[in-house]
Amino acid sequence: MSKNGESTCQRAERSPVRTDVEFYVGDAIMKAISINVSESGLCFDMDEPIKICLRMEVNNQLINREAQIVWAKKKSDGGVTYGFEFTPNSNCW
């Protein structure tokens, strides 16, 4: 990033494209509307956040929680760090 907080990465030129998008999370088909498309990626809107079920061990206790993705950041090693927000009234497993 530059000193003013703007990305210094070169990105492919984006074209505004509004069309239906479907993608899969497990067995669920998710629906979205594209905002723009480039050779390297896609930006889209959804009516609801993408929700997942998490299972983790905390203090020797197994916890199951529903969460929604709130941010993602690409790492220099090619991986991705995700931020999740737990949702109230989790309905997992």
LINSULMO-V620552 format. One record per residue. RES is the residue in one small letter. PSI is psi as a letter, one per 30 degrees, with the letter a starting at -180 (999 if undefined). D_CENTER is the distance of its C-alpha to the mean C-alpha in Angstrom with 2 decimals. Layout:
RES PSI D_CENTER
RES PSI D_CENTER
//
This chain:
m l 20.93
s l 24.15
k f 26.20
n g 25.10
g f 21.38
e k 20.64
s k 18.99
t g 21.78
c k 19.88
q k 21.24
r l 18.91
a l 20.03
e k 21.40
r k 19.17
s k 20.86
p k 20.22
v k 19.72
r j 19.31
t l 19.00
d k 17.58
v k 14.62
e k 14.21
f l 11.90
y k 12.39
v j 10.98
g b 14.25
d f 16.97
a k 15.19
i k 14.95
m k 12.30
k k 13.62
a l 12.55
i k 14.68
s k 14.34
i e 15.24
n l 16.14
v k 16.44
s l 17.89
e f 19.17
s f 16.34
g a 13.25
l k 12.03
c k 10.74
f l 10.62
d k 11.22
m l 11.08
d f 13.81
e l 11.97
p l 8.73
i k 6.98
k k 9.37
i l 10.47
c k 13.86
l k 14.59
r k 18.08
m l 19.49
e k 22.96
v k 23.89
n h 27.61
n g 28.66
q k 27.13
l k 24.57
i k 21.94
n k 19.67
r k 17.12
e k 14.54
a l 11.45
q k 8.44
i k 5.20
v f 6.80
w l 6.23
a k 6.04
k k 9.48
k k 11.34
k l 14.54
s f 17.98
d g 18.55
g f 15.80
g a 13.53
v k 10.20
t k 10.19
y k 7.47
g k 8.66
f l 9.07
e k 11.65
f k 14.21
t k 15.23
p l 18.97
n h 20.88
s k 18.78
n i 19.79
c k 18.99
w 999 21.60
//
